[in-house]
Amino acid sequence: MSGPESISLAVEVPKVAQEWGNSLPILHEVRHALERLATTGVPGIIDLGAIPFGPGDEARLLARLGRGEVEAVIHALGETRIWESAVPAVWLIDHYNAEGERIALHIEIDRIPSLLLTQPEDLAEATARLDGILDGEGGAGASA
Amino acid sequence: MATQKTLGESLREHGVTRRGFLKFCAATASMMALPPTMTSAIAAALDKARRPSVIWLSFQECTGCTESLTRSHSPTVENLILDIISLDYHHTLQAASGDAAEEARLAAMKENWGSYLVVVDGSLPGPGSNMGYSTIAGHSNLDILKETVEGAAAVVAVGTCAAFGGLPRAYPNPTGAVAVQDIITNKPIINVSGCPPIPTVITGVLAQYLTFGTLPEMDDYKRPLAFFGQSIHDRCYRRPFYDKGLFAETFDDEGAKAGWCLYRLGCKGPSTYNACATMRWNAGTSWPVESGHPCLGCSEPDFWDAGGFYQALSVPTANATHTLAVAGVAGAVVGGVAAAVAKKQQRHAVADREPVTIEQLEQRL
């Protein structure tokens, strides 16, 4: 066994990135979720943080899924970046904290990610919020 | 002191929107190793949860566990969790000292009697030892632990020292160090081992208690199964190389460069249960095996004395018998290796991809 003194200081980068093969099972899981969504309407969600990916596995998975037509950013406790993959109904939900560090990465299989929907609690307060805005403009019945 | 506000109320007061709250819950689910579909259940529970009082005791330790927690990427979900628990006493972190600090601990105990959590990092000199090895405000660790735990709902032993004795208990154990569970037998104990534990695992356990008000499901060592339910080996991305018999022999050979299995360089992944392979360290950047180093087995009992860090589990050494005996007594399963002792399983092991024994593995190399 080599000792520390024999470890080279040179950084060697492989010419071809190592393929660990861990993204393929996720694609199969996504496929099952898509079938379930199409046949039963039940959405699915996969936490990629719980997957034992090797170096580069996640990037390869995201590259294979590609990017589709829709992107969105939510500003709440840091950014959440959402985009539809090139496969319709397969969304990537990328959560970051206020420091710009990732705190979770999910694949959501649904017609629209649940986090993009207006939340029922916010809807209940929406009228009151708008009334406050109108009051600031001189009242709901005030003329422009 | 612990407030009577619910977590939902506290977050709303901090200007957290509903989407932000759901995002927090999604990250919390991920942190607790729960399926993302649990997000709505977590949101409902956290909305009504009240801040628990937490008293953190530090005994014979290197402060690595607290460092692990507080030096995690900040601010984060972990910090939010710490913001929403009421950390009423922490010997290392608190500004108060002397009588004021000890009075804060006693006041927190009195006010939250029967419902507060006690977090302990570090082992302590056990009964029969010289108590002078570790004291706080002139009181022995043993006395403080017993006094503080008396009114606790549960005890969380953070780090391998508190959980199993750790480094202070390593041979020849000059201070007579013992683990928390060696002293406390009348309260629920959760062991969050690791040297140090993964910060998200520490806060994940606290979050679970905060969220559901219950103790997590645990293994025989009182470790939460959500984080310690699978071995490093079984979740390792290099596992396919182990199955193919492709091993790095030195730290700089072609196998090491190709990312092959580190088993023969002493990796203790097969006998180590922890979440490093999936949760990783430094904001999910990497973990020891991904950095090219074998797992040391830091979350297991007696890992300091369980053979050399760079001795492969299967390579006979002068103290290999001791190593396996320790693993056996501790109930550790050597990567499914030592588990497969039934002769019938041995005959069909390779063909059926059943766990194989050490001897079989050697024959395959």
Interface residues (C-beta under 8 A of the other chain):
Chain A: M1 S2 S6 I7 S8 E12 P14 Q18 W20 G21 N22 I45 I46 D47 G49 A50 I51 P52 F53 G54 P55 D57 I74 A76 L77 T80 I93 H95 N97 A98 E99 E101 R102 I103 A104 H106 S114 L115 Q119 E121 D122
Chain B: V16 T17 R18 R19 G20 L22 K23 F24 A26 A27 A29 S30 A33 P35 P36 T37 H73 S74 P75 T76 V77 R235 C236 Y237 R238 P240 E249 T250 F251 D252 K257 A258 G259 L265 A277 T278 M279 A283 G284 E290 Y310
